[in-house]
Amino acid sequence: MNATKETHGKWKDIYESRLMTPQQAAKLVQSGDQMYTPLGLGQPSMAIMDAIADRADELENVEYYSCLTMRPYKIFKPEYRKTFILESGFLGSPVLHALAKSEFANYFPNNGSAGIVWYREHRMRRCKHNRVISIQQVSPPDEHGFVNTGLDSFMSKQNFDDAMLTNGHIIAQINPYMPRCYGETNFHVSRFSAFVEIAEPLIQLPTPQPTDVEVAMAKNVVSLLRDRDCIQIGIGAVPMMVSKLLSESGLRDLGVHTEMVPAGIEALVEKGVVTGKYKKNHTGKIIAGFAMGDKETYDFCANNPMVEFYGTYYTNSMWTIAAEDNVKAINGSVEIDLLGQIVSESIGDVMISGSGGQCDFAIGAFWSKGGRAINLVPSTTSDGQISRIVPYLKPGSRITVPRNYAGYVVTEYGIADLYGLSEPERAAELIKVAHPKFREELEKNARERHLLYPKYYPVPALETKGV
């Protein structure tokens, strides 16, 4: 049965009539379909995706769109390229890194907030006759017949709605390990074409041990935060260290509006660092698109009315972010040039992740009253041989945050506040937070680009410290 309408009726009969094996569910996919799996914990098991891959000789021209894929589905192997066309909007996992370096690299430029517009306004007019097949883990149904998408709302509702709009299918893996969560997470069984019952523990990400450089960067970030700020924290060792330092900072009554639930959120709430009681919108609530981390984070979010999950068309909307006061958007970067152009998703011509929500939150924070974007970049590569603050970006680099919205740039050597500065003033501030051994060369390069004032030129007296 296709997912064209939602009817409630006798939900148990509906559910039982649509129980299938992975192989039966795989037969719902037809040539020319577009398959979507969500980002992170909502991704289905190996069994379902591999059953689809096993039909390679029966199918042709099937598109598969994935983000941050954690499981090594056989569909990613080169021998399946004649049947399945791989596409991704976020390549930040080992499975997808291999794809990014291959001849089959196929990245779609897309901000986290723009998925609905990207597909319905643009992709659909190019693929008018393609059905969407959405495949996702969900919780078992409750007593009213509603399954729950739990810890991953990033693209869930969007994918479900797109399947229904295109007369496609929604295939659900019923996993009792997926907790029920609050927010835009409940969907009636009548919307689904197939249920595959597979119980498997949720993927956990080990907490990386921060280096001394990362600890220093995290300390600089925390120095920029104030009581009652509303924070967004990205993924990585430095953001995780920021969470740890926040729990020891003495800060109070922070709010959280974020794409990903911050690591250590349970400790921040327990200590009163995060209360959300001064948020203008969703007062007292933690608003997020998805969670990915350790069991403590998952247990905290499970069935917790303080935490609500929504699609990133809402959480990452610049208008939603800007409507909140004092938003501090904290995200990692790879490289930044002396103009303030920020690269976070590629190393030269090779994609390593995606735009994600960084640009959304940088612009949203710019328009938030009292808001600031805080961009983290270590001063050098891990071996200390190459400066990450550069006169020119590497050829092929994809700019994630345009210089107009760069905001703060934080290294282990300090904080460059780029707000309200001209290009020469920006270059001077960025050189100050570069590694000392590269500053002289950066100054020389900046002068060659006419990005520093002549030494005899009167420089405006500016206050460069403060929040």
Long-range contacts (C-beta under 8 A, 24 or more apart in sequence): 1-193, 2-167, 2-168, 2-169, 2-193, 3-160, 3-163, 3-164, 3-167, 3-168, 3-169, 3-170, 3-191, 3-192, 3-193, 4-164, 4-167, 5-164, 5-190, 6-188, 6-190, 6-191, 7-190, 8-145, 8-188, 8-190, 9-190, 11-141, 11-144, 11-145, 11-188, 11-189, 11-190, 12-145, 14-145, 14-189, 14-190, 15-141, 15-145, 15-189, 15-195, 18-189, 18-192, 18-193, 18-194, 18-195, 19-195, 19-196, 19-197, 20-194, 20-195, 20-196, 21-51, 21-196, 22-47, 22-48, 22-50, 22-51, 22-196, 22-198, 23-51, 23-54, 24-194, 25-51, 25-171, 25-194, 25-196, 26-51, 26-52, 26-54, 26-55, 27-55, 28-133, 28-169, 28-171, 28-193, 28-194, 29-55, 29-59, 29-62, 29-133, 29-169, 30-59, 30-131, 31-59, 31-60, 31-61, 31-62, 32-60, 32-61, 32-62, 32-129, 32-130, 32-131, 33-62, 33-63, 33-130, 33-131, 33-132, 33-133, 33-168, 34-62, 34-63, 34-64, 34-65, 34-127, 34-130, 34-131, 34-132, 34-133, 35-62, 35-63, 35-64, 35-65, 35-132, 35-133, 35-134, 35-135, 36-65, 36-66, 36-132, 36-133, 36-134, 36-135, 36-155, 36-159, 36-162, 37-64, 37-65, 37-66, 37-69, 37-134, 37-135, 37-136, 38-67, 38-136, 38-152, 38-154, 38-155, 38-156, 38-159, 39-67, 39-68, 39-90, 39-152, 39-154, 39-155, 39-290, 40-68, 40-70, 40-151, 40-152, 40-154, 40-203, 40-290, 40-291, 40-292, 41-137, 41-150, 41-151, 41-152, 41-178, 41-202, 41-203, 41-290, 41-291, 41-292, 42-136, 42-137, 42-138, 42-149, 42-150, 42-151, 42-152, 42-154, 42-156, 42-290, 43-69, 43-70, 43-71, 43-136, 43-137, 44-135, 44-136, 44-137, 44-171, 44-173, 44-196, 45-71, 45-137, 45-173, 45-175, 45-196, 45-198, 45-200, 46-71, 46-72, 46-73, 47-196, 47-198, 48-135, 48-171, 48-173, 48-196, 48-198, 49-73, 49-74, 49-75, 49-135, 50-74, 50-75, 53-80, 53-84, 56-80, 56-82, 56-83, 56-84, 57-83, 59-83, 59-84, 61-85, 63-87, 63-130, 65-89, 65-108, 66-96, 67-154, 67-155, 67-354, 68-92, 68-93, 68-96, 69-93, 69-95, 69-96, 70-95, 70-203, 71-95, 71-203, 78-102, 78-104, 88-354, 89-115, 89-354, 90-353, 90-354, 90-356, 91-345, 91-351, 91-352, 91-353, 91-354, 92-235, 92-352, 92-353, 92-354, 92-356, 97-352, 100-350, 100-351, 100-352, 101-350, 105-351, 107-351, 107-354, 109-355, 109-398, 110-354, 110-355, 111-316, 111-355, 111-356, 111-357, 111-359, 111-360, 112-154, 112-259, 112-289, 112-312, 112-315, 112-316, 112-355, 112-356, 112-357, 112-360, 113-312, 113-313, 113-315, 113-316, 113-317, 113-318, 113-357, 113-360, 114-313, 115-155, 115-158, 115-311, 115-312, 115-313, 116-158, 116-313, 119-158, 119-162, 120-162, 120-165, 124-165, 124-166, 130-166, 131-163, 131-166, 131-167, 131-168, 131-169, 132-159, 132-162, 132-163, 132-165, 132-166, 132-168, 133-163, 133-168, 133-169, 133-170, 133-171, 134-159, 134-160, 134-162, 134-163, 134-168, 134-169, 134-170, 134-171, 135-170, 135-171, 135-173, 136-170, 136-171, 136-172, 136-173, 137-172, 137-173, 137-175, 137-178, 138-172, 138-173, 138-174, 138-175, 138-178, 138-187, 139-174, 139-175, 139-176, 139-178, 139-179, 139-180, 140-174, 140-176, 141-174, 141-189, 142-180, 145-188, 145-189, 145-190, 146-186, 146-187, 146-188, 146-189, 147-172, 147-174, 147-186, 147-187, 147-188, 147-189, 147-192, 148-178, 148-179, 148-180, 148-181, 148-185, 148-186, 148-187, 149-178, 149-181, 149-185, 149-187, 149-309, 150-178, 150-179, 150-180, 150-181, 150-185, 150-302, 150-309, 151-178, 151-179, 151-181, 151-202, 151-290, 151-291, 151-292, 151-298, 151-301, 151-302, 151-309, 152-290, 152-291, 152-309, 153-183, 153-184, 153-185, 153-289, 153-290, 153-309, 153-310, 153-311, 154-259, 154-289, 154-290, 154-311, 154-312, 155-311, 155-312, 156-184, 156-185, 156-187, 156-311, 157-184, 157-187, 157-311, 158-311, 158-313, 160-187, 160-191, 164-191, 169-193, 169-194, 170-194, 171-196, 172-196, 173-197, 173-198, 174-198, 175-199, 175-200, 175-202, 177-201, 177-202, 178-202, 179-298, 179-299, 179-301, 179-302, 179-303, 180-302, 180-303, 181-301, 181-302, 181-303, 181-304, 181-307, 181-308, 181-309, 182-303, 182-304, 182-305, 182-307, 182-308, 182-309, 183-287, 183-307, 183-308, 183-309, 183-310, 184-308, 184-309, 184-310, 184-311, 184-314, 185-309, 202-298, 203-292, 204-293, 204-294, 204-295, 204-298, 205-292, 205-293, 205-294, 206-294, 207-240, 207-263, 207-293, 207-294, 208-236, 208-237, 208-240, 209-237, 210-237, 210-238, 210-240, 210-241, 211-237, 212-412, 213-378, 213-379, 213-412, 214-238, 214-241, 214-378, 214-412, 215-241, 216-412, 217-241, 217-376, 217-378, 217-410, 217-411, 217-412, 218-242, 218-244, 218-245, 219-245, 220-410, 220-411, 220-412, 220-414, 220-415, 221-330, 221-374, 221-376, 221-410, 222-246, 222-249, 222-251, 223-415, 224-328, 224-372, 224-374, 224-408, 224-410, 224-415, 224-467, 225-249, 225-251, 225-254, 225-328, 226-251, 226-326, 226-467, 227-251, 227-252, 227-253, 227-254, 228-252, 228-253, 228-254, 228-255, 228-278, 228-326, 229-254, 229-255, 229-326, 229-327, 229-328, 229-370, 230-254, 230-255, 230-256, 230-257, 230-279, 230-324, 230-325, 230-326, 230-327, 230-328, 230-368, 231-255, 231-256, 231-257, 231-258, 231-262, 231-327, 231-328, 231-329, 231-330, 232-256, 232-257, 232-258, 232-259, 232-321, 232-327, 232-328, 232-329, 232-330, 232-331, 232-357, 232-361, 232-365, 233-258, 233-260, 233-262, 233-263, 233-330, 234-259, 234-260, 234-330, 234-331, 234-332, 234-356, 234-357, 234-358, 235-260, 235-292, 235-332, 236-332, 238-332, 238-376, 239-263, 239-330, 239-331, 239-332, 239-376, 240-264, 242-330, 243-267, 243-268, 246-273, 247-271, 247-273, 249-273, 253-277, 253-278, 255-279, 255-324, 256-286, 256-287, 256-288, 257-281, 257-282, 257-287, 257-315, 257-320, 257-321, 257-324, 257-327, 258-286, 258-287, 258-288, 258-289, 258-315, 259-288, 259-289, 259-290, 259-312, 259-315, 259-316, 259-356, 259-357, 259-360, 259-361, 260-288, 260-289, 260-290, 260-291, 260-292, 261-286, 261-288, 261-290, 261-291, 261-292, 261-293, 261-297, 261-301, 261-307, 263-293, 263-294, 263-297, 264-296, 264-297, 265-297, 265-300, 265-301, 266-296, 266-297, 266-299, 266-300, 269-300, 269-306, 276-306, 279-324, 280-323, 280-324, 280-325, 281-320, 281-323, 281-324, 282-308, 287-315, 288-315, 289-315, 289-316, 289-357, 312-357, 312-360, 315-357, 316-357, 316-360, 316-361, 316-364, 317-360, 317-364, 318-360, 318-363, 318-364, 318-367, 319-364, 320-364, 321-360, 321-361, 321-363, 321-364, 321-365, 321-367, 321-368, 321-371, 322-364, 322-366, 322-367, 322-368, 322-371, 323-368, 324-368, 324-371, 325-368, 325-369, 325-370, 325-371, 326-368, 326-369, 326-370, 326-371, 327-361, 327-364, 327-365, 327-368, 327-370, 327-371, 327-372, 328-365, 328-371, 328-372, 328-374, 329-358, 329-361, 329-362, 329-364, 329-365, 329-371, 329-372, 329-373, 329-374, 329-407, 330-374, 330-376, 331-357, 331-358, 331-361, 331-362, 331-373, 331-374, 331-375, 331-376, 332-375, 332-376, 332-377, 333-358, 333-375, 333-376, 333-377, 333-388, 333-400, 333-401, 333-409, 334-377, 334-388, 335-377, 335-388, 335-389, 335-390, 335-393, 335-394, 335-397, 336-375, 336-377, 336-388, 336-389, 336-390, 336-406, 336-409, 336-430, 337-389, 337-390, 337-391, 337-392, 337-393, 338-389, 338-390, 338-391, 338-423, 338-426, 338-427, 338-430, 338-431, 338-442, 338-445, 338-446, 338-449, 338-451, 339-403, 339-423, 339-426, 339-427, 339-451, 340-403, 340-406, 340-409, 340-418, 340-426, 340-430, 341-393, 341-399, 341-401, 341-402, 341-403, 341-406, 342-375, 342-377, 342-399, 342-400, 342-401, 342-403, 342-406, 342-409, 343-393, 343-394, 343-397, 343-398, 343-399, 343-400, 344-375, 344-400, 344-401, 345-398, 345-400, 346-396, 346-397, 346-398, 347-394, 347-397, 348-394, 348-395, 348-396, 348-397, 349-394, 349-395, 349-396, 349-397, 350-396, 351-398, 355-398, 355-400, 358-400, 358-401, 359-400, 359-401, 359-402, 359-405, 362-401, 362-405, 362-406, 362-407, 363-405, 365-407, 366-405, 366-407, 372-407, 372-408, 372-419, 372-467, 373-401, 373-405, 373-406, 373-407, 373-408, 374-407, 374-408, 374-410, 375-401, 375-406, 375-407, 375-408, 375-409, 375-410, 376-410, 376-411, 377-409, 377-410, 377-411, 378-411, 378-412, 379-411, 379-412, 379-413, 379-433, 379-434, 379-435, 379-438, 380-435, 380-438, 384-435, 387-434, 387-435, 387-438, 387-441, 387-442, 389-430, 389-431, 389-433, 389-434, 389-438, 389-442, 390-442, 391-442, 391-445, 391-446, 391-448, 391-449, 391-451, 409-433, 411-435, 417-464, 417-465, 417-466, 421-462, 423-451, 424-451, 424-452, 424-453, 425-460, 425-462, 427-451, 427-452, 428-452, 428-453, 429-464
